[in-house]
Amino acid sequence: MREVVLSIPDVEKEQNIEIEVKINGKKEKLNYKVEILNWRKENSDPNTKVDTLKHYINEHDKDWKLVQIGIPDNGTIPIMFKKNEK
């Protein structure tokens, strides 16, 4: 699948994003969501942070697939998921 990059506003809380596109004249709706994972601030061990991230992704609703892990900032990290097509 090809990619189109869109800028969205800064994410403070969970955001749901719906995009309607036409591909060869056929309209499709794509659903994305961005969730913010708060790191445990008292724990600075990078291995524990990686384990926390892995657990969060593995336990996530299976109707959504991981698309992107963003850049950590101020003790949080944005994670983008795409709704599985039916």
Secondary structure, DSSP 8 states (H G I E B T S, - for coil): -----------SS-EEEEEEEEETTEEEEEEEEEEEEE--TT---HHHHHHHHHHHHHTS-TTEEEEEE---BTTEEEEEEEE---
